[in-house]
Amino acid sequence: MNVSKNELIEKIETARVRLNASIDAGEDYEEIYRRSVELDGLIEQYIVSGF
């Protein structure tokens, strides 16, 4: 998957906002965990890409 640095940053920011909203809304643990794993994956992709 070839994603530009800016696209990846946007995806990370969007995932972070969703995660924070889930936490603030007191959503189920499973949903918060899923969003956290999604964010972690995007951050890992950013690091591995060497940006």
C-alpha positions in Angstrom: 0.0 0.0 0.0 1.6 3.2 -1.2 0.2 6.1 0.9 1.7 9.6 0.9 3.0 11.1 4.1 0.1 13.7 4.2 -2.5 11.0 3.5 -1.2 8.9 6.3 -1.0 11.9 8.7 -4.7 12.7 7.9 -5.7 9.0 8.5 -3.8 9.1 11.9 -5.5 12.3 12.9 -8.9 11.0 12.0 -8.4 7.8 13.8 -7.2 9.7 16.9 -10.3 11.9 16.9 -12.5 8.8 16.6 -10.7 7.1 19.4 -11.0 10.1 21.7 -14.7 10.5 20.9 -15.3 6.9 21.7 -13.5 7.2 25.1 -15.3 10.5 25.9 -18.7 8.9 25.0 -18.0 5.9 27.2 -18.5 3.5 24.4 -18.0 -0.3 24.9 -14.6 -1.6 25.5 -14.6 -3.6 22.3 -15.2 -0.5 20.2 -12.5 1.6 22.0 -10.1 -1.3 21.7 -10.8 -1.7 17.9 -10.2 2.0 17.4 -7.0 1.9 19.4 -5.7 -1.0 17.4 -6.6 0.9 14.2 -4.7 4.0 15.3 -1.7 1.8 16.4 -1.6 0.2 13.0 -1.5 3.6 11.2 1.2 4.9 13.5 3.2 1.7 12.9 2.8 2.2 9.1 4.0 5.8 9.5 7.1 4.7 11.4 7.9 1.8 9.1 7.6 4.1 6.1 10.4 6.2 7.5 8.5 9.5 7.5 
